[in-house]
Amino acid sequence: MKEDVQHKLNALFAMYRQSLPGKIEKLREEWTALLKDWDKARLIDFHRNVHSLCGSAGTYGYTELGKAARSLEVYLKSLLERHDPLSLNEQREIEQLLKYLELILTDCIAEAPSPGPVKVAKKPQELLVYLLGNSDSLAQELKKNLEESDLKLLKITQAASLKDMIEKKIPAAILIDLDSLKEKETEFLTDFLSQFKRSIPLFCLAGQGDILTRLKAIRLGSTDFYQKPLDPFLLAKKLIQITIGQPREPYRILIIDDSISVAEYYALILKEAGMEARFITNPLALIESIEDFQPDLLLMDIYMPECTGLELAVLLRQEPQYTGIPIVFLSSEGDRVKQLSALNLGGDDFLLKPVEPQDLIHVLTSRAKRARVLGSLMVKDSFTGLYNHTNIIQRLENEVSRAQRNKKPLSFAMLDIDHFKLINDNFGHPVGDQVIRKIAILLQNSFRRSDIIGRYGGEEFAVVLPEVQQAHAIRICDNFRHQVSQLQFEANNHHFVVTLSVGIACCPPVRDVQPLINAADKALYIAKHNGRNQVVAFNESLDSL
């Protein structure tokens, strides 16, 4: 764990330890007020605060305190459906449970738990991909499609050699052509690779996709399967996605929990794991936060003031635009019936507080990744993997709204391949396709994770650059234009290069989405008109042209 993260965790644990006496004192005050003036709403608040203590105490390592709070919380929950005042026996039981909390408080504080390290998988220093197979053409095509990434492909022809290579250096991924394996080699590799327990991404390729072939791949430990003939570009794109470790855009997790100490702790854990995490403690601010943050997943408590997590789940599932956002409940609610009810009302998973950091990271990564895959089928251009025309415009609308709310700048760039028709006419459409795909990969590798990249249409691309002013956008896009001009292409024994023209518009001064698009398009037109292979930024003087 990085030192700064460890320092922040230590600070959170110290703050929580200091807050414990106040939390118990508040419970005592609420109980005293209930005894003086019975009120059902006060009982609900009292229960919710005890429930909150259950989750936060366990999260911060105060196991015994969490157990004591759990006993009180369970007893209170059995009384919540009551409308009449508590009996003397019920009052005595609550008083006894509360006194036990107060009694063990001193010992619990003396324990002073400290945060343990959060283990996050590290990327290999050198990203090697081992290909076991006999196909030179496949190896060459993969190398060509991987050359703009950090991946290095090594072709191996013998199973024993693959074992030796892995023992010398663990690769970022393994590709195995099943058609090149003999039966004994398959058995040998199945046994050898089992020790890694699928920790190394393993892709299997085969000419047949029948169930026996697929089972052979699974028993080898495959994480993905491709049937020949395959598209080297798509395989390379998947390799890049898997091996770089993090998605191009970090998974965005929105935490909804009325306990700020719990929310801060889990937000820090998720950030250390490479995710972007925000939290809100007011559940009524959820819709506004979703619109602003565009989360991949919601991590939500059940018992909160104003409304419950269950009510929020029902509300979200009634709105078509939110039905695809996974909801993972994180609560100290131990009643299995309540947990199943939470899932029935719209939850995708239920985790019980306290949860081990690695377990939390695993569940959220799995859910967020799955949601993105499903979402990308609807919003991505299947040819390049970039956002399609409709969705790049939608993302631009979202970012313009966010920029105006937060009073931040935004730049929008339109990029067009120069003389693309001549490339298709001279070398054929497959070569033109190769050019588009190569530039798409370079776009993904060159811009920030926070930038939003789309295929606007044909040979035209669009990039949304949040919080980037015009001068900076010009430098970024001109640098990318230069990178593209350095690419080398080959077709029919001819080498050629391509160039880009770029038009940029900024918000402000342009305020609305369609005028922003029109302004960037106008700037792109001027770049083409002035000789191509250049970047032009929109200004008011261009309106007269």
LINJORA-V558535 format. One record per backbone hydrogen bond with DSSP energy under -1.0 kcal/mol. NH is the residue of the N-H (numbers start at 1). CO is the residue of the C=O. E is the energy in kcal/mol with one decimal. If there is no record, write none. Layout:
NH&CO&E / NH&CO&E
This chain:
6&2&-2.4 / 7&3&-2.6 / 8&4&-2.1 / 9&5&-2.6 / 10&6&-2.7 / 11&7&-2.1 / 12&8&-2.3 / 13&9&-2.6 / 14&10&-2.3 / 15&11&-2.5 / 16&12&-2.4 / 17&13&-2.3 / 18&14&-2.0 / 19&15&-1.5 / 20&16&-1.1 / 23&19&-1.9 / 24&20&-2.3 / 25&21&-2.4 / 26&22&-2.2 / 27&23&-1.8 / 28&24&-2.1 / 29&25&-2.2 / 30&26&-2.5 / 31&27&-2.3 / 32&28&-2.4 / 33&29&-2.2 / 34&30&-1.9 / 35&31&-2.1 / 36&32&-1.7 / 37&33&-2.4 / 43&39&-1.8 / 44&40&-2.1 / 45&41&-2.1 / 46&42&-2.6 / 47&43&-2.6 / 48&44&-2.4 / 49&45&-2.3 / 50&46&-1.9 / 51&47&-2.8 / 52&48&-2.4 / 53&49&-1.8 / 54&50&-1.9 / 55&51&-1.7 / 56&52&-2.6 / 57&53&-2.6 / 58&54&-1.5 / 59&55&-2.0 / 60&56&-2.0 / 61&58&-1.5 / 62&57&-2.9 / 63&61&-1.5 / 66&62&-2.4 / 67&63&-2.3 / 68&64&-2.4 / 69&65&-2.5 / 70&66&-2.1 / 71&67&-2.0 / 72&68&-1.7 / 73&69&-2.7 / 74&70&-2.8 / 75&71&-1.7 / 76&72&-2.5 / 77&73&-2.3 / 78&74&-1.2 / 79&76&-1.6 / 82&79&-1.7 / 91&87&-2.4 / 92&88&-2.5 / 93&89&-2.1 / 94&90&-2.3 / 95&91&-2.6 / 96&92&-2.4 / 97&93&-2.2 / 98&94&-2.5 / 99&95&-2.4 / 100&96&-1.8 / 101&97&-1.6 / 102&98&-2.1 / 103&99&-2.5 / 104&100&-2.2 / 108&104&-2.4 / 109&105&-2.4 / 110&106&-1.9 / 111&107&-1.2 / 128&126&-1.3 / 129&152&-2.7 / 130&173&-2.0 / 131&154&-3.0 / 132&175&-3.3 / 133&156&-2.4 / 139&135&-1.6 / 140&136&-2.5 / 141&137&-2.4 / 142&138&-2.5 / 143&139&-2.4 / 144&140&-2.1 / 145&141&-1.9 / 146&142&-1.6 / 149&146&-2.1 / 152&127&-2.7 / 154&129&-2.9 / 156&131&-3.6 / 162&158&-1.8 / 163&159&-2.0 / 164&160&-2.1 / 165&161&-2.4 / 166&162&-2.5 / 167&163&-2.3 / 168&164&-1.4 / 169&165&-2.7 / 172&128&-2.8 / 173&128&-1.2 / 174&201&-2.5 / 175&130&-3.5 / 176&203&-2.7 / 177&132&-2.9 / 178&205&-2.7 / 180&177&-1.7 / 181&178&-1.5 / 186&182&-2.3 / 187&183&-2.2 / 188&184&-2.5 / 189&185&-2.7 / 190&186&-2.5 / 191&187&-2.0 / 192&188&-2.2 / 193&189&-3.2 / 195&192&-1.0 / 196&193&-1.6 / 197&194&-1.3 / 199&196&-2.1 / 203&174&-3.2 / 204&224&-2.2 / 205&176&-2.7 / 206&226&-1.7 / 214&210&-2.3 / 215&211&-2.5 / 216&212&-2.0 / 217&213&-1.9 / 218&214&-2.3 / 219&215&-2.6 / 220&216&-1.3 / 222&217&-2.3 / 223&202&-3.2 / 224&202&-1.4 / 226&204&-2.5 / 228&206&-2.8 / 235&231&-2.2 / 236&232&-2.7 / 237&233&-2.5 / 238&234&-2.1 / 239&235&-2.3 / 240&236&-2.5 / 241&237&-2.3 / 242&238&-2.6 / 243&239&-2.9 / 244&240&-1.9 / 253&276&-2.8 / 254&297&-2.4 / 255&278&-3.1 / 256&299&-2.9 / 257&280&-1.8 / 263&259&-2.5 / 264&260&-2.6 / 265&261&-1.6 / 266&262&-2.4 / 267&263&-2.2 / 268&264&-2.0 / 269&265&-2.1 / 270&266&-2.4 / 271&267&-2.2 / 272&268&-2.1 / 273&269&-1.1 / 274&271&-1.8 / 275&270&-2.4 / 276&251&-2.8 / 278&253&-2.2 / 280&255&-2.5 / 285&282&-2.0 / 286&283&-1.5 / 289&285&-2.0 / 290&286&-2.7 / 291&287&-2.4 / 292&288&-1.8 / 293&289&-2.9 / 294&290&-2.6 / 296&252&-2.7 / 297&252&-1.5 / 298&326&-2.6 / 299&254&-2.7 / 300&328&-2.5 / 301&256&-2.5 / 307&305&-2.3 / 309&302&-3.1 / 312&308&-1.9 / 313&309&-2.1 / 314&310&-2.1 / 315&311&-2.4 / 316&312&-2.6 / 317&313&-2.3 / 319&316&-1.4 / 322&319&-2.1 / 325&322&-1.5 / 328&298&-3.1 / 329&349&-2.6 / 330&300&-2.6 / 331&351&-2.1 / 339&335&-2.1 / 340&336&-2.5 / 341&337&-2.1 / 342&338&-2.2 / 343&339&-1.7 / 344&340&-2.3 / 345&341&-1.7 / 346&343&-1.2 / 347&342&-1.9 / 348&327&-3.7 / 349&327&-1.2 / 351&329&-3.4 / 353&331&-2.2 / 360&356&-2.4 / 361&357&-2.8 / 362&358&-2.3 / 363&359&-2.4 / 364&360&-2.6 / 365&361&-2.5 / 366&362&-2.3 / 367&363&-2.5 / 368&364&-2.8 / 369&365&-2.6 / 370&366&-2.1 / 371&367&-2.3 / 372&368&-2.3 / 373&369&-2.3 / 374&370&-2.4 / 375&371&-2.6 / 376&372&-2.8 / 377&373&-1.1 / 378&375&-1.2 / 379&375&-1.6 / 380&376&-2.4 / 381&386&-4.2 / 385&381&-3.2 / 387&453&-1.9 / 388&379&-2.6 / 392&388&-2.4 / 393&389&-1.7 / 394&390&-1.7 / 395&391&-2.7 / 396&392&-2.0 / 397&393&-2.4 / 398&394&-2.2 / 399&395&-2.5 / 400&396&-2.6 / 401&397&-2.2 / 402&398&-2.3 / 403&399&-2.7 / 404&400&-2.2 / 405&401&-2.2 / 406&402&-2.7 / 408&403&-2.5 / 410&507&-1.5 / 411&465&-2.0 / 412&505&-2.9 / 413&463&-2.7 / 414&503&-2.8 / 415&461&-2.7 / 416&501&-2.7 / 417&459&-1.6 / 418&499&-2.6 / 423&419&-1.2 / 424&420&-2.0 / 425&421&-2.6 / 426&422&-2.9 / 427&423&-2.5 / 428&424&-1.7 / 432&428&-1.6 / 433&429&-2.8 / 434&430&-1.9 / 435&431&-2.1 / 436&432&-2.2 / 437&433&-2.6 / 438&434&-2.4 / 439&435&-2.3 / 440&436&-2.1 / 441&437&-2.3 / 442&438&-2.3 / 443&439&-2.5 / 444&440&-2.0 / 445&441&-1.8 / 446&442&-1.4 / 447&443&-1.9 / 452&464&-2.3 / 454&462&-2.9 / 455&387&-2.9 / 456&460&-1.1 / 457&460&-1.8 / 460&457&-2.5 / 461&415&-3.2 / 462&454&-2.6 / 463&413&-2.5 / 464&452&-2.9 / 465&411&-3.1 / 467&409&-1.9 / 468&465&-1.0 / 473&469&-2.6 / 474&470&-2.5 / 475&471&-1.7 / 476&472&-2.6 / 477&473&-2.7 / 478&474&-2.4 / 479&475&-2.2 / 480&476&-2.0 / 481&477&-2.7 / 482&478&-2.1 / 483&479&-2.1 / 484&480&-2.5 / 485&481&-1.8 / 487&484&-1.5 / 489&496&-2.4 / 491&494&-2.6 / 494&491&-1.8 / 496&489&-2.4 / 501&416&-2.3 / 502&534&-2.5 / 503&414&-2.6 / 504&536&-2.3 / 505&412&-2.4 / 507&410&-3.1 / 510&506&-1.7 / 516&512&-1.7 / 517&513&-2.4 / 518&514&-2.8 / 519&515&-2.3 / 520&516&-2.2 / 521&517&-2.5 / 522&518&-2.3 / 523&519&-2.3 / 524&520&-2.3 / 525&521&-2.2 / 526&522&-2.1 / 527&523&-2.1 / 528&524&-2.2 / 529&525&-2.8 / 530&526&-2.4 / 531&528&-1.5 / 532&527&-2.3 / 536&502&-2.6 / 538&504&-3.3 / 542&539&-2.0 / 543&540&-1.3 / 545&542&-1.6
